[in-house]
Amino acid sequence: MKKVLFIKRGFAPFTGGELVSERNFKFLSEKFSSVYSVILQCENISEVKQKWPLLLDAFYKPSKSLSFIFSFYGYLGGLTPSISNKILNLIKKEKFDVVWLDTSLLGNLAQNIKIKISKNIKIITYFHNCEYDFNLHLLKTSKYIFYFPLILGSKIAEKKSIEYSDLIITISERDSNRLKHLYGRGADLILPVTLDKKVAFNYFSDKNKKKHGFILLFVGSLFYANYQGIKWFIENVMDEISNINIKLKIVGKGFEKYKNELERKNVDVLGTVENIYELYYTTDFFVSPIFYGSGMKVKTIEAIKYGLPIIGTKETFTGLENFIHEIGIECNKKEEFIYIMKNLNLYYENFDRNRIRKIFEQNFSNEFLYKKFSELMHSI
């Protein structure tokens, strides 16, 4: 039986990246009997040890100065030459057959495994997104010069990940095409964002009745694309429809810091909440005015998990292009959003929450995707 090492970078709890990483580890553990883990870029190692089973090692996030220097050489995602050597020694000692790299930023490690240990070790790299594009967006939107070495380093790392991995997995067809354009190789498998089918309540509204008011829900942590997107939406859309009975609720860790800036008579900033699931049931539409990003949006999948129709941009529906008309409405300009808001009653009648939930179950649930994943792993 093959022995597998799963290596990931630390994400904040309950973020999209962390949920997908947990899903990937779960799939591997169901397929192989011996799956161990190593976590990079940790904030709190004691918490990591409690959460991750069969953890062989964990490493704190390198200092900003070290990260800055090593990024020029393609060492990103919490990886340094020293940490890389420790992981290589661990792989030699434990004699792993397969190494799953749960980020495209570990190309230097992939290269060292193949050159310094054995070409027979199978390396699988999961691209959560195209990190080069992600960091390029950060630089363009923030003008923060620190992101320049990240752009350079991510391209070095991803190029090596492409070259030295036996299997490349991306989150969407768009990302696969982008990798093909940048590095000459696309994905061997598309594994989109999926979530567990289990829900907090067994209830989905199956009646579309005319309403006199609507509640919109935005969910996302305080991240540059989320903040810029929802700020734009409030200033350009919500302020223009303040005379219409539509209320926007903003949920997400950190957004409470911007309560005074973002709140209006038709906008409530809830920020961090303990139980978000009731909001999914009591809301009429999920709104996602996201204009920048890469990969798929976990919160979009979470919305359709609860049968909630979506009003969002082209970026919002990445990976769901085949289902847009059944699950939501695409808007990319101020005028388009305002038109939809003014005619929300008409659009509301077009959506069946049970049908949206069914699309989730049949295309974006863990249970659906595992079969596809398992078939690929037969070749390993």
N, C-alpha and C positions, 0 to 999 in steps of 0.2 A: 504494500500500500504506500502511495506517495506521501511524502512529508512536505508540508506547505508552510512558507513564511509569508505573513501578511504585514506589509510595511505601509504606514499611513502617517500623514501629518496631523497635528492636533487642530481640530476645529472647535469653536465655541459650542457648548451643548445646545441641542435642538435646532441648530442651523441646518440649511439645506445640505451643505457638504458633509456634515456629521451624519445626518440621516442616511445619505447614500452610502457612505463608508460603512456604516453599521449593516446596511442591507448587503453590501458586497461580502463582508466578513461572514454574515449569516449564511449566504449562499455557499461560500467555500466550505464552511463547517458542515453543512448538510451533504455536500458532495464528497468531501475527504474526511477521513477519521482523525488525522493529525494536522491541525492548523494552529500555528502559533503566531503571535503578534509582536511587533515592535512599533512604538509610537514616537514620532519626532515632534519637536516644537511644542512641548508641553508647558502649560502654565502651572499645573499642580499635579505632580507625579503620584502622590498618595491617592488622589481621586481617580486618576487613570488606572491605577492598580486595582482599585475596587470594581471598576466598571468593565475592564477588558479581560476576558478569560485567557489563560495560557500566555500571559504576557512575559516575554523573555527579557525585554529591556525597554526603557523609556528615557528620553533625553529632553532636557530643558531647552527652551528657545535660546539660540545663541544671542549674544549681545548685539545691539544695533551696529556697532562699529565692525564686529566680525562679519555680520551678515552683509554689510555694505561691501567690505573688501572681497569676500568670497563670491558674492553675486557676479562679479566681473568674470569669474571662471566657471560659472554655471552651477555653483553650489547654492541651491535655494530650497525652500520647503523645510527648513530646519536642519539641512544637511551641511556638514563641514568635512574637510579631509579627515579630521580626527574621528568624527562620528562614523564616517564611511568605513574607516579601517576597523573600528570596533564591530560594525555590522558584518563586515567581510569575515572577521575571525569567528563570529557567531555562526555564520553560514557554513564555514569549514568544519567547525566543531560539531554542529548538529547534523551535518550532511543533508541539507535540504535538497529536494528534487525540483521544487517549484517555488519561485518568488513572485508574489503579487505586489506590484508597486502601485499604491492607490493614489498616485498623483504623477503627472507628467514631468514634475520638477526634479526627479531623481535619476536623470539620465547618466550622470557621472557614476552613480552607484551601479546602474545596469551595465555600463561599460566595464567597470572594475570586476564585477561578478564574472562576466564572460571572459575577460582577459587574464585576471589573476587567479581565478578558481577553476572554472570549467565551462566550456561552451555547451555542455550537455544539460546544464541547469536551465530549465524553462523559465523565461521571464515574461510575465503578463503585465502590461501597463494600462491602467485605467485613467483616461483623460476626463476629469470632471468638467473641463472646458479647455479652450485653447489659451494657455496662460500668457502667451505672447500678446494676443489680442486684448486680453483682460488688462494686462499692465499698460498696454498702449492707451487704452481708454482712460485708465487712472491718470496717466501723464497729461493727456489732452484736457481732461476735465478739471484737474486740480492744479496743473502747472507746477507741481512739486518736483524739483530736480532729482530728488532721491529715487524717483521711479525710473530714471534713465538706466541705471545699471540693472534694474529688475527686467527691463525690456531686453537688454543685451543678454543677461544671464538666462532668462527663460527661453530665449531662442536657442542658446547653446544646449541647455538641458533637454528641451523637447526634441531637438534634432538627434541627440544621442539616444533618447528614449525610443524614437522611431527606428533608429539603426540597430539597436541592440536588443530590442524586445522580440520575442517569438510571436506574441499576439498583441495587437493593439485594439483596445475597446474604447469607443467614444459614447457620449451621452445622446448624441443626435446625428442625423445625416448631415446637417449643416456643419458641425464640427469635423466630421470625417472629410467632407469636401474641402474644408479650410486646411486641414493637415495635408491633404493631397497637394493643394496649391503651394503651401509653404515648404513642405519637406519631401514631397514626391511619393508619399504613401498614405493611404487612407486607412480606415478601420477594418479589422477582420470581423468585428461584431459591433452592433449598436445595442447598448443596454441603456434604455432611457430611464429617467427618474420614475421609480415606482414606490408605492407605499403599501403597508399591510391593509388588508380589506376591513379589518375590525374597526368599528366605529363606536363612539361613546353611547349613542342612542340609536335605536332601530326605528328611525322616523325620517321620511322624506316626503315633503309636500308634493302631492300629485294633482292638486287643483290650482289652476291659474285663474284667479279672480281679479277683476279690476280693483285697483287700490287708489287711495287718495294720497298716499305718501310712500316713500321708499327709503330703505336703509342700505347704504353702500358700505362695504368693508374693505379696508386696505390692511394687509398683513405683511410685515417684513421688518427685520432688525435694522438698526440705525447704521446703514451702509450707504456709501456715496450715491449709488444708482437709485436706491430706494428713497433717500432723502431728497435728491434733486427731482426725481419723478413726482413724488407726492406734493412737494412744494410747488412745482410747476402746475400740477392739477388744481391745487387749491387757488392759486393766484389767477389762473387762466380760465378755469371752469367753474369751480364752486363759488367764487366771488361774482361770477356773471349770472348765476342762477339762484341767487340768495332769496328770490321771491317765490321759488318753487319748493314744494314740500318734499325735499330730499335731504337726508342727513348722512354725512360721511363719518365713519368711525375708523380711527387709525390705531392699529395694534402692532406692537413690536418693541423688543427690548431696546431701551435707550431713547425712544421717541418722547418719553415724558420730559426730557431735557428741553424739548422744543415746544412744549405745551403753549407757552405764552405767544410764541411766534406764529404757530400754525392754527390755533383754535379760532373759530368763528362761531356765529350763531348757528350755522349749519355744519360745523365741523367739530367733532369731539376727539381729543387726543387721549387715548387710554394708556398708551405705552405698554409697559410690561403687565401682563395679566396671567393669573394662575390657570384659569380654565378658558381656553379660547373656543372650545368645541361648541358651547351653547351659542356663541356668536354666529357660527356657521349656520345654525338652524334658524336663528331669528333674523338673519340678514336676507335681503332680496337679491343683491348682486355683489360679486367680488370685483373690485376695481384694481387695475394694475397698470398704471401709466409709466412703464419702465422703457426707457429709450436706449440704454446702453447695457451691455453684458455679453456673456458667452455661456454656452451650455443651455440646460433647461432650467426652468424656474420651479423649485420644489413647492412653493406656495400655490402655484397654479394647479399642480397636481393635487395638492391638499384640498383646494376648493372644489374640484370636480369629484373628489372622494366623497365629499358631503353634498354632492348634487347641486352645487351653487353655480349659476351661470356667471360668466366672466365678461367684463368690459375691459379690454386691454389693447396694447399696441402690438405691432408685428413681433417685437422682441418677446412679449409675454407668451405668445403662442408658438414659440420655437419648440419643435418636436410634436406639436399637436395640430399641424397644418391641415391634416386630413379631416379634422373634426370641428373646425372653427364654427361652422354654421349651426352645429348641433349643441355646442357648449357655450357659445358666446358671441361677442360682437367685436370686430377689430376697428379701432380708431387710432389715427396717428397724428391728427391735427386738432387744434383748439376747436375749430368750427365743427368738426365731426363729433367730438365729445359733447359739445353743447347741444347739437341737434339730437343726439341720442338721449341726453338727459331730459330735454323738453318733450320727447315722445316715448318716455320710458314705459308708460302704461301699455302702449302698443307692443313694444318689444317683450315686455314681461309675459304676455300671453303666449309667446312663441316657444317658451322653454318649459320642458318637463323635467323636473329634478330627478325623478326616477330614471329617466332615459340618460341623463348626464351621469348619474351614478353607475348605470350599466356600462357606459363607455369606459369609465374608470376600471371597473371590474374586469372587463374583457381585453383591456389594452395596457393599463398602467398600474396593475396590482402586482405585488410580489409573487402571489400565487400563480398568476399568468406567466410572468417572466422567468420564473425559476426553470421551467421546462426547457426554454430556449437556452438558458445558461448551462444547464446540465448537459445538453447535447453537445455544446462546444467543448466542455471540459473532458468529454470522452477522448478527444484528440490529444490531450496533454499526457 
